[in-house]
Amino acid sequence: MLATLVLLGAALAVVVYVLQPKQKQLPKGTQLPSGPPGKPLVGNLLDIPPKHSWFQFLEWSKKYGPLYSLNLAGQKHVIISTEDIANDLLRERGNLYSSRMNLPMATELLSRNLRPLLLPYGDTWRNGRKLMHNLANVSVATTYEPMQEEESIRAVRDLLRAPEKYETWFERYSAGLILRLAYSKPVVTGEEPFVRDVLAVVHTVERVASPGAYLVDTFPILMYLPYWLAPFKREGARLHNAEITLFRNLLDEGVKVGQAQPGAENFCTTWHQNREAYDLSNDHVAYVIGTLFEAGAGTTASAMASFMLAMTLHPAEFTKLQQEIDKVVGADRVPSFSDMAQLPRVRAVVKEVLRWRPVTAGGLPHMLVKDDTYEMPDGRSVFLEAGTAFHPVQWSIHREAKLYPEPDEFRPERWLDPGWPTCREPLTKFPNLQNFSAFGFGRRICPGLNIAERSLYILVSRVAWSCEISCQKTAAGDDIVPPSYDYVSGFNVQPKPFPFALKPRQQRADVVEREYQRAWGSREAKTS
């Protein structure tokens, strides 16, 4: 009995030693970032809410400043709460702050170190990023605009016919576009098995990579458990086998279709024609192209759901948006990409939606690979230790009162009126989403930014041109006002289904139908 107690005591001592953060000798004149006090062993782990943790992060920033530290069971984390600090560290010092923490469940077990989103900074990541850039840079993204116009007119037509299925139409819009670009696979209903399979992969990685989703991410020592004692390992193997089989099949099909059908070139054929230039295995390429789908599909649909919520809650802003579009476009045709330079309010509304309700509200953590020091705005010099995870929390960054006055209010004018600190001119170019914090920072900025930007502009403009959006009414005629923030939890977030009223604007459903038939009529005839 005594021997057992001694062994347990020794084991506990080892655990305590491992979990306690080790203090380095601080460089002269520096100090550690402040932060909330933690508890023995677990640190601040139990202080973080299980969902929508960004609310708590914002409150802590008000008390501990724009750069503060957390100890999560011995793991060092730093929260970044302002855009200036995020840019100073993550962009200007990108050679130090562009790596990723290893999340055993998401990085190793689910992704097998293949998913670029989770890879550490290094040659493999850079080669994958090079391929992503060649598939989605600004000049290439403009060539995708005709396809975006086709997909957007289909989404608007179906939204007018069945507005209660808005989530389905937005998901099909974003997924259908990327599946055509990546694999030359047309999407008709959005319910095709391959569409549901790919979206299931997206939702899985969002769930698995969410902070706190798996105990092994907090206590990596659990990776030493044998397979039969570790259900998370069995789950990871099952999920990985499903997604890698899907990604491999899609890559093979994309290459074959693109080679067999003139004009059906896609991301897969673009890679295949120059594959020696990238020094990537086929599996890495399968994940690179799959990641572009992950980056574009769910996030665009989520942003569009937040747009619908914003317009339902702010009818005056919706009216201003419609007035601008009507002045430029008129009533006889739908907006097109050629109109965008003259539609600054469209771009402002999109940007404000992403600021007001960021899709990745908690941000994606970067990892520091070398000790660093940083001079804070108040003059303090703080020491930042290698191996620390840095979280640019978008919810806090987008609510910095100095940069975004009235931060909780939906104000597209902040991007249009010179009286606001974020306005830039000329309005034929600004606002835009280039280097916008909603898409991340530095070398880890979202690779699908240029595609997503155009997807949002064209669909928002066409919804506003064709639809009237308002609150639903009770039997007594009172507005049913949806909650301003009732969002799903997870890695990427969007509003839970909410009520609103939608109907076609006068005589515009006919124009939408005409454009739809022009783009899709012949394809419908072939499939009927």
LUMLUM-981342 format. One record per residue: residue in one letter; x, y, z of N, C-alpha, C in turn. Coordinates in steps of 0.1 Angstrom, whole numbers, plus 5000, padded with zeros to 4 digits. Example, Ala and Ser with C-alpha at 12.3 -4.5 7.8 and 13.67 -1.06 7.14 Angstrom:
BEGIN
A513249435078512349555078513249675078/S512849785071513749895071512950005079/
//
This chain:
BEGIN
M500849885000500050005000500950135000/L501950125009502850245010503550264997/A504050154991504750164978503850224967/T502550184967501650244957501450394959/L501350434972501150574974502450654970/V503550594972504850654968504850674953/L504450564946504450574931503450674926/L502250684932501350784928501850924931/G502450934943503051074946504051114936/A504951014932505951044923505451084909/A504351004905503751034892503051174892/L502451204904501851344905502851454904/A504051424911505151524910505651544896/V505751434889506151454875505151534867/V503851504868502851574861502851724865/V503051754878503051894882504251964876/Y505451894875506651954870506451984855/V505851884848505651894833504752014830/L503652024838502652124834502952264839/Q503852274848504252414853505052484842/P504652604838505452674828506852704833/K507852674825509252694829509652844826/Q510252914836510553054834511953074829/K512053134818513353174812513853294819/Q515153314818515753444822515353554813/L514753654818514253764809515353854805/P515453894792516353994788516154124796/K517254194798517254314807516254414801/G515454474810514554574806513254524801/T513054394801511754334795510954274807/Q509754244804508854174813507954084805/L507253994812506353904806504953974804/P504253944793502853994792502053964805/S501254054809500354024820499253934815/G498453894825497253804821496553764834/P495353704832494553654844495353544851/P495253554865495853444873495253314870/G495953214870495453074868495452994881/K495052874879494952774890496052674889/P496452604900497452504900497152404889/L498152364882498152254872497452304859/V496252344860495452374848495652514843/G496152604851496352744847494952814844/N494852864832493552934829492652844821/L492952714820492152624812490652634815/L490352634828488952624832488252764832/D489052864829488453004829487853034815/I488252954805487752984791486452914788/P485452984784484152924782484252824771/P483452714771483552614761483052654747/K482252764746481852814733481952964733/H482153024722482153174720483153234730/S484353174731485353214740485853364737/W485553414725486053544722485353654730/F484253624735483553724744484453744757/Q484953634762485853634774487153704771/F487653664759488953724755488853884754/L487753924749487554074748487554134762/E486854074771486754124785488154134791/W488854024789490254024795491154134789/S490954154776491754264769491454404776/K490254424780489954554787490654564800/K490954454807491654454820493154434819/Y493654354809495054324809495754384797/G495054454788495654514777495554444764/P496054504754495954444740496754324737/L497754294746498554174744498754114758/Y498054004760498153934773498353784772/S498753724783499053584782498153494790/L498053374786497253264792498153144794/N497953074804498652944806497552834806/L497552754796496552644795497252514798/A497252474810497852344815499252334811/G500052444812501452444809501752494795/Q500852504786501052564773500952714773/K501852784767501852924767501052984755/H500153074758499353134748499353284750/V499353364739499253504740498053554731/I497253634737496053684729496453824724/I496153844711496353974704495054034702/S494854164706493554224706493454344697/T494554384691494454504682495154474669/E494654544658495154524645496654564644/D497054674650498454724649499354614654/I499054564666499954464672499954334663/A498854294658498754174650499654194637/N499554314631500354334619501854344623/D502154414634503554424638504254284640/L503554194646504154064649503853964638/L502653944634502353834624502653864610/R502653994606502954034592504354084591/E504754184599506154244597507254144602/R506954054612507853954616507453814612/G506953804600506353684596507253564596/N508653594595509553484595509653414609/L509153484619509153434632507853374637/Y506753434631505353414637504453344627/S504953264618504153204608503953054609/S504452994620504352854622503052824629/R502752694632501552654638501852564650/M501052564660501152474671500752334666/N501352234671500952094668499752064676/L498552044670497351994676497251844673/P497651764683497751614680496551554672/M495351594677494151534671493951584656/A494051714654493751774641494951754631/T496151784636497351784628497851644625/E497951564635498551434633497451324630/L496451314638495551204637494551224625/L493951344624493051364613493751394600/S494751474600495351524588496651454584/R497251374593498551304590499551404585/N499651524590500551624586500551664571/L499351654566499151684551498351814549/R497551864559496651974557497452104558/P497552194548498452314548497952404559/L496752414563496252504573496952474586/L497352354589497852314602499352274601/L499952284589501452254588502252364595/P503452324601504352424605505052494593/Y505552604596506252684586507552614582/G507652584569508752514564508652494549/D509552414543509552394528508252334523/T507652234530506452174525505352274525/W505252344536504152454536504352554525/R505652594523505852704513505552644499/N505952524496505552464483504052454481/G503352414491501952414490501352554488/R501952654495501452794494501752844480/K502852804474503152844461502052794451/L501652674452500652614444499352694446/M498952714459497752794462497752924455/H498852994456499053134450498753124435/N499353024428499153014414497752984410/L497052924419495652884416494652994420/A495053094429494053184434494553324435/N495653364429496053504430495153594423/V495353724424494453824419494253814404/S495253804397495153794382494353674377/V494653564384493853444380492453444385/A492253504397490853514402489853584393/T490353684386489453764377488953674366/T489753564362489253474351488053384356/Y487853384369486753304374485453374375/E485453504372484253584374483053544366/P483253494353482053444346481353334353/M482153244359481553134366480853174379/Q481453284386480853334398479453404394/E479453464383478153524379477153424376/E477553314370476553204367476053144380/E476953114389476553054402475653154410/S475953274410475253374418473853394413/I473653394399472253414394471453294398/R471953174398471253054402470853064417/A471753114425471453124440470353224442/V470453334435469353444437468053384432/R468053324421466753264416466053174426/D466953084432466352984441466053054454/L466753154458466453234470465053304469/L464753354457463453414455462353314456/R462653194451461553094451461353024464/A462453014472462352944485463253004495/P462953124500463853194509464153124522/E463253034526463452964539464652864538/K465052834526466252744523467452824520/Y467552944526468653034523470052964526/E470152884537471452824540471852724529/T470852654524471152554513471652624501/W470952734497471352804485472752874486/F473052924498474352984500475452884500/E475152764506476152664507476452604493/R475352584485475552534472476252634463/Y476052764465476752864458478252854460/S478652864472480052864475480652724472/A480052614475480552484473480552454458/G479452494451479352464437480452534429/L480752664433481752734426483152674427/I483552634440484852584442484952444436/L483952364436484052234430484152234415/R483552334409483752354394485252404392/L485752494400487052544397488152444400/A487952364411488952274415488952144407/Y487752094404487651954399486851944386/S486252054381485352054370484151974372/K483651974385482551894388481251984390/P480351974381479152054382478252014394/V477652104400476752084411475352124407/V474352044408472952074404472152114416/T471952014425471052044437471852084449/G473052044450473852064463473651944472/E472851854468472651734476473351604470/E474151624460474951514454475851454465/P476051324465476851254475478251324476/F478851354465480251404466480251544472/V479151624470479051754477478951734492/R478051644496477851624510479051574517/D479751484509481051424515482051534517/V482251624507483251724509482851824520/L481551864520481151954531481251884545/A481051754545481251684558482751694563/V483651684553485051704557485351844562/V484751944556484852084561484352094575/H483152044577482652054591483451974601/T483951864597484751784606486051854610/V486751914601487951984605487652104613/E486552174610486152284619485852234633/R485252124634484952074648486252024655/V487051944648488151874654489251984658/A489452084650490452184652490052294662/S488752284666488252394676489052374689/P489352494695490152484708489352404718/G490052314725489352244736488552124732/A488452094719487551994714488051854719/Y489351834720489951704724490951724735/L490851644745491751654757493251634753/V493451554742494851524738495551654733/D494751754728495451874724495951954736/T495251944747495752014760496851934767/F496651794766497651704773498251614762/P499151664754499751574743500351444748/I500651434761501251314766500251194764/L498951224762497951124759498251044746/M499051114737499351044725500150914727/Y500750904739501550774742500650664746/L499350684747498450574751498350474739/P498350344742498150254731496850264724/Y496850224712495750244703494450194709/W494450084716493250014721492750094733/L493550174739493150254751492850404747/A492950434734492750574730491650584719/P490450604723489350614713489550734704/F490250834708490450944699491350904688/K492250814690493150764679492350684669/R491350604674490550534665489650624657/E489150724663488250824656489050894646/G490350944649491151014640491450924628/A491750804630492150714618490950694609/R489750684615488550664607488250794599/L488350904605488051034598489151054587/H490451024590491451054581491250964568/N490950834571490750744559489650794550/A488650844556487550894548487951014540/E488651114546488951234538490051214528/I491051134532492151114522491651034510/T490750944512490150864501489350964492/L488651054498487851144490488751244482/F489751304489490651394483491451334471/R491951204473492651134463491751114451/N490551064453489651044442489251174434/L489051274442488751404435489851454427/L491151444432492251484424492451404412/D492251274413492351184401491351224390/E490051234395488951264386489251404380/G489651504387489951634382490951634371/V492051564373493051554363492451484350/K491751374352491251304340490251384332/V489251454339488251534333488851654326/G489851714332490451834326491251804314/Q491851684314492551644302491651594291/A490551534294489651474284488751574277/Q488351674284487351774279487951904277/P488051954264488552084261487752194269/G488452284275487852394282487452354296/A487752234300487452184314488652184323/E489652274320490852284329490352324343/N491152284353490752314366492052314375/F491852324388493052334397493952214396/C493252094394494051974393494951964380/T494352004369495152004357496252114357/T495952224363496952334364498152274372/W497952204383499052144390499752034381/H498951954375499451834369500351874357/Q500051984350500852024339502252074343/N502352114356503552174360504052114374/R503751984375503851924389505351924393/E506251914384507651914389508052044396/A507352154393507752284399507452294413/Y506652204419506152224433506752134443/D507352024439508051924449507051884460/L505951844456504851794465504451654462/S504151574472503551444469502151464464/N501651354458500251364453499251384465/D499551324476498651344488498751484493/H499951544493499951684497499151774487/V499251744475498551824465497051804467/A496651684469495251654472494751734483/Y495551754494495151834505495251984502/V496152024494496252164490494952214483/I494552134473493352174466492152154475/G492152054483491052034492490952154502/T492052204506492152314515491552444509/L491752464496491152574490489652564490/F489152444489487752424490487252454504/E488052404514487652434528487752574531/A488652654525488852794528487652874522/G487152824511486152914504484752874506/A484452744508483052694508482252744520/G482752694532481952724544482052874548/T483152934546483253074550482353174542/T482353154529481453234521480053224525/A479553094526478153074530477853134544/S478853124553478653184566478553334566/A479353394558479353534557478053584550/M477553504541476253544534475053534544/A475153434553474053424563474153544573/S475353594576475453704585474953834577/F475153834564474653954556473153954557/M472553844556471053844556470553884570/L471253844580470953884594471054044595/A472254094590472454234591471454314584/M470954274572469954344565468654334571/T468354224578467054214585466954304597/L468154314604468154404616468354544613/H468854584601469154714597468554754584/P467154774584466554804571466954924564/A467355034572467755154566469055134558/E469955044563471155024556470954944543/F469954854544469554784532468954874521/T468154974526467655064516468755144509/K469755194517470855264511471555184501/L471755054504472454964495471654954482/Q470354934483469554924471469555054463/Q469555164470469555294462470855304454/E471955274460473255284452473255194440/I472755064442472754974431471755014420/D470655064424469655104414470155224406/K470855314413471455434406472455394395/V473255294398474355254389473755154378/V472955054383472554944374471254964367/G470255034374468955044369468154914372/A466954914365466054804369465954694358/D466654704347466454614336467554514334/R468554514343469554414343470154394357/V470754274359471354244372472754304373/P473254334385474654384386475654284381/S476754334376477854244371479154294377/F480254224375481554264380481954394374/S481554424362481954554356481354674364/D480354654372479754764380480554784393/M481354694398481854704411482654824415/A483354884406484155004409483155114412/Q481955114407480955224410479955184421/L480255074428479455024439480255014452/P480755134457481555124470480655084482/R479355114482478555064493478454914494/V478354854482478354704482479554654489/R480654704485481954664491482054694506/A481454814509481554854523480654764532/V479454724527478554634534479254504536/V479854444526480554314527481654324538/K482354434537483554444547482954464561/E481854544562481354564576480654434581/V480054354573479554224577480654144583/L481854134576482954054581483554114593/R483454244595484054304608483054284619/W481754304616480754304627480554164632/R480554064623480353924626481453834619/P482653844624483753764617483453614617/V483753554606483453414605484353334614/T485653364614486553304624486853394635/A485853404644485853504654486953494664/G487453374667488553344676489853354670/G489953364657491253374650491953244649/L492953234640493753114639495153134645/P495553044655496753074662498053064653/H498953144655500353134649501253094660/M502353034657503352994667504653064665/L505253114675506553184675507653074675/V508653094666509652984665510953034671/K511053154676512353204682511953314692/D512653314703512453424713512453564707/D511553644712511453784706511053874717/T511254004715510854114724509954214715/Y509054274722508154364715507854484724/E507954604718507654724726506254764725/M505554764736504054784736503754934734/P502554964729502155104728502455194740/D502355134752502555214764504055224768/G504955174760506355184762506955064769/R506154974774506754854780507354754770/S508454694773509054594765508754454770/V508054374762507654244767508554134760/F508754034768509553914763508553814758/L508753764746507853664740508653534737/E508253424743509053304742508753214731/A509753154725509553064714508652944718/G507852904709506852794712505552844717/T505452974719504153034724503153044712/A501953014714500853034704500253174705/F500153244694499653374694498353374687/H497253424694495953414689495453564685/P495453594672494853724668493253704668/V492653744679491253724681490453834674/Q489853784663489153884654488053954661/W487353894670486253954677486754084684/S487954064691488554184698489154284688/I489854234678490554324669489454414662/H488354354658487354434651486454514660/R486754514673486054604683486954694690/E488154724684489054824690488454964687/A488055034698487255154696488055264689/K489355264691490155364684490055354669/L490055234664490055204650488555194645/Y487755144653486355114649485355184660/P485155314659484255374669482855304668/E482155304679480855234680481055094674/P481955024680482354894674481254784673/D480254794682479154694682478054724672/E478154844666477054894657477454854643/F476454824635476654794620476654924613/R477854974608478055104602478855094590/P478255064578479055064565479755194563/E479255304568479855434566481255444571/R481655354580483055364585484055334574/W483555274563484455254552484355354540/L483355444542482955534531483055684534/D482955714547482955854551484255894557/P484856004551486256044556486256084571/G485156094577485156124591485456004600/W485455884594485755764601487255724599/P487955664609489355644608489655534598/T488755454594489055344584488755374570/C488255494567487855524553489155554545/R489155504533490255534524489655564510/E490355644503489955694489491055654479/P490655644467489355674460488355554462/L487055594462486055494465485855404453/T486455424442486355334431487255214434/K488255224443489155114447488855064461/F488555164470488355124484486855144487/P486355074497486954974504487054844496/N488054764500488154624495488654534506/L488754404503489154304513490554264513/Q491354334505492854294505493454324518/N494154224524494854234536493954274548/F492654244546491754274557491854174568/S491854214581492154124592491154004593/A489954014587489053904588489553784580/F490553804572491153684564492453644570/G492853684582494053644588495253744585/F496453704589497553794589498753734583/G499553824577500853784572500953674562/R501853584564502053474555500953364556/R500153374566499053274568497753334564/I497753444557496453504553495753404544/C494353404544493553304537493953304522/P494353184517494753174503493553194493/G492353184498491253194489490653334489/L491353434495490853574497490253634484/N491053624473490653684461489353624455/I489253494456488053434451486853464460/A487053464473485953494483485453634481/E486453724479486053864478485053884466/R485353834455484553844443483153774445/S483253654452482053584454481053664463/L481553724473480653804482480153924475/Y480954004468480554124461479354094451/I479553994443478553974432477253924438/L477353834448476053774454475353884462/V476053954470475454064478474754164469/S475454204459474854304450473554254443/R473554124439472454074432471254044441/V471554004454470453984464469754114466/A470554224469470054354471469254404459/W469754384447469054434435467754364433/S467654234437466454154433465454134444/C465854154457465054114468464654224477/E463454214484463154294495463254204508/I464054254517464254174530463754254541/S463054194550462454254562462254154573/C461854204585461454114595460154044592/Q459953924596458653864596457753934606/K456453914604455453974612454653874621/T454253914632453353834640451953854635/A450953774640449553784636449053924638/A449653994649449154124652449854234644/G450854194635451554294627452854344633/D453254284644454554334650455754254644/D456854324643458054264638458554154647/I458954044641459653934648461153964645/V461854024655463154064654464153954658/P464953904649465853794653466953844662/P467453754670468553794679469753834672/S470453934677471653994670472753894671/Y472853814681473953714682473453584688/D473053494679472753364683473353274673/Y474653244675475553184665475953044669/V476152964659476652824662478052834668/S478452734675479852734681480752654672/G482052684674483052604666484052694660/F484852634651485952704645485552824636/N484652794627483952894619482452904624/V481953024624480653044630479753114620/Q478453094622477353164614476153164623/P475153254620473953264628473153134626/K472553094637471652984637470453024628/P469652934622468552974614467653074621/F467253174614466453284620465353324610/P464353384615463253424606463453564599/F463053564587463053694580462053684568/A461553794563460653794551461453834539/L461153764528461853804515460853784504/K460853884495460053874483460753944472/P460353914459461053984448460754134447/R461654214443461354354440460554354428/Q459754464426458854474415459454454402/Q458954354394459254314380460754264379/R461354244390462754194389462954044388/A461953974393462053824392462153784377/D461453854368461553824354462953844349/V463553944353464953974348465853864353/V465653824366466553714372466253584364/E465053554361464753434354465353434340/R465253554333465853564320467353534321/E468053594331469453574332469753424336/Y468953374344469153234348469053134335/Q468053164327467853074315468953094306/R469553214305470653234296471853154301/A472053154314473253084319473052934321/W471852894324471652754329470552684320/G469852744312468752684305469152564296/S470252584289470752474280471152354288/R471752374300472252264309471052194315/E470052264318468752204323468152104313/A468252154300467652074290468351944288/K469751954290470551834288470351734299/T470051784311469851684322468451644324/S467451704317466051664319465751544310/
//
